[in-house]
Amino acid sequence: MTNRFLDLAAPGLRGLRPYQPGKPIAELEREYGVTNIVKLASNENPLGPSTRVLTAISEAAAELSRYPDANGFELKQVLAQRHGLPADRITLGNGSNDVLALLAEAFLQPGAEAVYSRHAFAVYSLVVQATGATHRVAAAHPAEHAQPYGHDLDAMAALVGPATRLVFIANPNNPTGTWLDGVRLEAFIRSLPDDVIVVVDEAYFEYVDESAYPDTSRWVTRFPNLVVTRTFSKAYGLAGLRIGYGLSGTGIADLLNRIRQPFNTSSIAQAAALAALQDIDHLARGVKLNAVEMMRVRRACEGLGLGVVPSVGNFLLVDMHAPAQPLFEALLQEGVIVRPVANYDLPHHLRISIGTAEENDRLVTALARVIAA
């Protein structure tokens, strides 16, 4: 059906396709009549929020008739202490995706350019296109590289020009799980012109256990053109509450907070995030579970003859050695939801989130059955 309002829309929206999230459990139940479903599609924390967080949510619910603190004072104070930054360098968002969209809205327009890598997080493309700015997509590392399909910083640097306003870097990257070491990443940021803003998206920061992996939040005071984004959706288990934040110089933070929607983070989300930051034991349990189960799932996939990209996130990119969509559909019939990534130019791969031991057992059994069939 033709949309008669298409010609009235901003030019950048006309070719835009909505973000496709992982299939919800309820949708699979409706479409296939399947029950006892395992969802390993959206890189969620299988442990969910801690008891401490649930208590904070219950207490905050008593004030639901009141608007939340629009500036998130308490949460910003805790984050400022954690990152060693003044609170005025923090921008709260409805998930870190919200901060990415704010950056595009603040700094992109027709005629401007943004650079990101092939196979990088799909939201970069969406927020750039919505502004009417021009994409510059750098070639990624080849499959045989130590970081398969990961960011090639030299290729990205080659695309930076006079019209470049934003450079997006996911570290680690979704959907590949690949990562950049601190020495090379810092040299890249240092090489950029001062008027090019580099966004380092660290949504999976808490899962990474690599000595050379950097905490770029510590670089914000040295690079006025650096923005670091973090989220509570992954390791902290708060995906359903949608809360994240950005760290930047005061100049950038000031502009982001000018266009940030009033009350863009709820009182429930702020209270939950505060409690999650304080519950370090729960965070550690989730990170440990992920490390143990990722190794087990990886070995199981390799035992089935599948290719697995090394990952430091909470998911694996698995090469099925064949078009992945039919295998994805077959897994749905088994009651297991994973993520096809053809929209990332990886049509032979599936992205599989790491679940609990029981969920991963279901996955491995279903994979073996589907491959055998």
N, C-alpha and C positions, 0 to 999 in steps of 0.2 A: 504494500500500500504506500503510495506516494505521500510524503509529508509536505503539506501545502505551506508550512511555515519555514521550510528549509532555507528559502531565499532570504528570509528575514533574520536568520541566525548569524552570529558573528562568523566570519570566514573560517576560523580555525575549528569551529564545531561541526562544520558540514561533513567532513570525512571522518569524524571521531567515532570510534566504536567503544561502547561501555566496557569497563574493566570486568573481566570474567573471574569471579571468585571460585574457590573450590566448591564442588557440589554439596549442598547441605544434606544432612541425614534425612530430614523430613521430606525433601524433594525425592530422594532415592526411594524412600518408602512409598510415596505416592505413585511414582512412575513404574517401579518394578515389583512392588508388593513384597520387598525384602525386609526382613527384621534382623535384629541382633547385628547391627551394622558397625563397622570399624571405619572411622574417618581418619585418614592419614594424608590429607590433601592440602592443608592450610598452614602447616608449620606451627601448630598450636602446642602449648605445653600440656602433655597428657595428664599431669598431676593437678592442673587447674590451680586456682588461688588457694592460699593457705587458710587455716582456721582463723588466724589472726586477721587476715584480710576480710573474711566473711563476717567476722564480728564488727569490724570497722564499717562495713557496708550496712549492716543491720542498724548500727547506731546512727549513721548518716541519714538513713531512710526516715527517721523521725522528723527531719527538716525538709522534706520534699516539697512543701508548699512555698519554700523560700528559694529565691535565685541563688546560684552558687557564687562564691567569691570570684568575680570576673578576672581578677589578677592572680588568683591562685597563690596568695601570699605564703601560706604555710608550706605548701609543696615546693615553691620556688626557694624558700629559705633552706630546706633540706637538700635540694639539688645543688644550690649554690655552695653549700658547705662540702658536699661530696665531690664536686668538680673543682673546687678552689677558685670560683668565679663570683663576681657580684651578681645579685639576683636580676639586675636589669639587663643581663646578657642572656636571659632565658626566655624563650617563647614557648608557651604551652600550646599543644595542638590536640585535635580530635584524632588521636593516633599520630604517628610521625608523618604519615601521608599528608595530613593537613598542613604540616610545616612545609613539605615539598611543594604543595599547591600554592601556599602563600609566597614562597620564594619565586615561583614562576610568575605569579600575579604581580609581584613587586618589581621584577627586573626584566621581564620579557614582554615583547610586543612585536608586531610585524616589522621585519627588517633586522631584528636581533637574532642571535644564534645561541643554541645550547649544544653542548657536546656530551655524549655518553657512549658507552660501549655496546656493541652487539651482544645479545643475550643478557643484558642488564635488566633490572627490575622494570616491569611494564609501566609502572606509574610515571616514570620519567617521560616516556613518550607521550602519555596522556596529558600531563600538565603542560608540556611544551606545546603540543598541537593546539590545545585549547586557547592559548594566547595568540596564535597566528605566527609565532616565531618559527625559525627554521631549525630543523634537526640536523646535526652533524654526527653520524653514527660511525664510530671507529671499529675497525676490524678487531675481533677478539683473538686471543691466542688459539692456535690450532689444537686439535684433539690430542696430538701426541706431546704437547707441552706439559711441563710439570704442573701447571695450573690450567687444565684443559678448559677451553672456552672462557677463560677469565680475562680480566682487563689487561690490555696491552697499553701501558702508559705512554710509550713512544708513539704509538698510532694515535692515541688521543691528543697528545701534544701537537702532533702535526696538523690537526684540524682546528686548533685554536687560532683565531684571526681577529681582525679589528672589530668585528661585529659580535664576537663571543661575549656573552654576559654571565652564563652559568655553565659549570662543568659538574656533572653528577657522577659520583663514584660510590658504589656499594661495596663495603668491606666488613664482613664477607659478602659475596654477591649472591643474590637470589635470582635464578634458580640453580646456579652451578655449585654453590658452596665454596668457591675458590676465594683466595684472599691475597692481600698485598702486604709486604713487610714494611716496617717503619722507615727504613733508610730510603728505599725507592719512592715511597709515597711522599715523604717530606721533601725530597729533592724535586719531585714533580710539582708540588705546591709552590715551592720556592721559585721555580722557573716560570710560573705564570705571571702575566702582567698584574699590577695591583688592582686594575679595574675589572678583572675576571674573578667571579665568585666561585669558589670550589665547595661543593656540598659533599661531605663524607657521611654516607648513610650507614649507621652502625646498628641496625635493627637486631642483629644476632650477636652483639658484642659479648654478652655474658657467657656464651657457649664456647668462645674461642680459647684454646689452651696451646698457644704457640709463643715461644719466647720472643720471636721477632715481630709479633703482631703489636701494633701501636695502639695506645689510648689517645686518640687525636683530640679528645676534649682538653688535654693538657697543652695543646698547641694553639688554642684559640687566642690567648693573649699575645702570641708572637705573630699571628697572621690575621690581620684585620679583615681579609677577604675570605676567611674560612668559616664554614657553618658545619656543625656536627649534629646529626639527628639521632635520637634514641627513642625506644618505645617500651611500653609496659606490656605489649601484646604477646610477646614471645616467652622469654625465660620467666617473666613474672606472672604469666598465666592470666592476663587481664584483657584478652582479645575482645571480649564482648562489651567491654566498657569504653574502648576507643580512647586511649590517652597516650600521648607521647610528648616529646619536646625537642627544641632546637637550642644549641649553644652557639653564640656568635659574638662578634664585636658589638659594641653599643650602637654604632651607626646602623648596622643591618638589623639588629633587634628592634630598634626604634621604628624602622619602616615596617617590619613584619607586624608589630603590635598596633600600628596605625590601621592596617587592613584586616587584622584578625577579627573575626566575628565576636560580638559580645557574648559572654557565657559559652564559649566554644568547648569548654570542658565542664562536665557536670560535677555537682557536689559529691555524688557517689564515686565517680572516677577519681576525683582528687583525694578523697578519704582512702580509697582502696590503694592508690599509688603510694601514699604516705605509709600505710601499714606494710605494703610489700617491700618498700625500701628498708624497713626496720627488721623484717623477718629474713635474716641472712641464712638461717638454717634451712628454710624451705627452698630458697634459691639454690643453695648448695646441693640439696637432694635432687632437684630437677636436673641440674647440670651433670651430676654424677650418673643419674639414670640414663641421660642422653648419651654420655660417652660410652657406657657399657653396652647399651642396646644398639647404638649406631655400629659399633664394631661387629656385633652379632648379625645384624641385618646385612651389613656389607658382605660378610663372609658367606652368608646364605645366598645372596644374589650372585656372587662370584661362583659359588658352587653350582648354581643353575646355568652357568655359562653366560651370564649377563656382564656387561661392562659397568663399572661404577666409578664416577668422578670423585676424587678425594674431597671431603667436605669438612669444614670446621663449624658449620651451623648445626641446626637440628633437623636436617633433611639430607637425602641423597639424590643425586641425579643419576638415573640408571638407564644405560643404553640397552634397549631391547633387541637390537640388531635386526629390526623390522619396523614397519610403520606401527606406532604405538597406540593409535586410536582404537583399533580392534581389541587390543589387549586391555586397554583401559575399560572398554565396554564389558569385556568378559569378567574383569575383576568386579565391576559393579554387580553383575549377576551373582557373584560370590559374596556380596555384601561388604566389599572392601573398596573404599573410595581413596584413590590417589589422584595425582594431578598430571594430565597431559600438558605438554609444553610446546606444542607446535606453534603457538603464538609467539614463542621466543626463538623461532627458527631452529627448533630442535624436535623435528617430527618423529624421530625414532626413540625419543627418551620419555621417561616418566619421572616426575619428581615425587619422592616418597618421604613423608614426614616420619620422624621416629616417635613411636608410641610407647606404651607400657610393654612389658614382656608378653603379656597375654595378647595384646593387640598385634604385636609383631609376629607372634606365633601364627595368628590367623592370616596375616599378610603372606608369610613365607609358604604356608600350606596352600593358600589360594594361588599364589604365583606358580608354584610347582604344578598345580592342577591345570592352570590356564596354559602354561608353556607346553605341557605334555599333550594337551588337546590340540 
